[in-house]
């Protein structure tokens, strides 16, 4: 299958045909509008290698996340970055290309932190290998990490090797009644106490915090910090990860804000906070310029995640130095600009 894809890319390069890469299309809404012929990668799937004792899984880019999750769960293991499954067709290639993470991300790492190696089909039609299948790979700069969040603009992820971790023996979620200010205070106090947090969510005056620890530790935390045990925790965190809450069911522009955890960016609207406040999902009747200006003032950045004008600057504008670096990387990996043109930034 890799050779077939390679031949098709070579043909596209020779003809100048731009390609719109598509796996499960579960995140087709994300990023700027792109042009080109649909290039289906969904059939390039399957587990290549899985070594439970080495905590590494290698899979082709079109492999379903649900398949990987099931295989790992059979060995009591998991993908630590908890990638979203926006539809059942979500793939591991799309998870890495989008760079999106679920509730565990601040405590367990992002896709780029757990990506050990890749096999890449670049914009010249070359099949390249970067990284490896061990954490102690020291063969120079880890170019594989560049692909996390690149939305396919640098090449096609034929295979990915990812670090996995054991499932926690026990998870417990505590529910606190708290406004935004108190939610920040509770989360900060728990962090200072080195509490084993693996997820946080604040919305509608309620703070849910997930802990990976045994009964003795959770009893100590509850005695010291309060909170009620939340029984529907598994369903809750899955719904948060996959954006199934009513908050996300909207035609209004949905903003993804990254900013300091306790920062107040000063705009009225509805928000849902994750990651101890470092990730905010925001809906408000404000212009793109007003939102970006307010968030930038806190040292953060704003992405138009869903809805809105996809021909505009979906992602926070880069400073000229970083933008130039992006353009140089694009010209190296995809000199004819055939992969997902304009998906990240105007080209």
Secondary structure, DSSP 8 states (H G I E B T S, - for coil): -HHHHHHHHHHHHHHT--EEEESS-TTTTSSS---SEEEE-TTS--EEEEEGGGTEEEEETT-BHHHHHHHHHTTTEE-TT----SSTT-BHHHHHHHT---TTHHHH--HHHHEEEEEEE-TTS-EEEEE-SSTT--SSS-GGGGGTTSTTSS-EEEEEEEE-EE--S-EEEEEEE--HHHHHHHHHHHHHTT--EEEEEEETTEEEEEEE--HHHHHHHHHHH--EE-TTHHHHHHHHHTT-SGGG--SS-EEEEE--TT------SEEEEEGGGTEEEEE-S--HHHHHHHHHTTT-EEEEEESS-TTS--S----HHHHHHHHHHHHHH-TT--BSTTSSS--
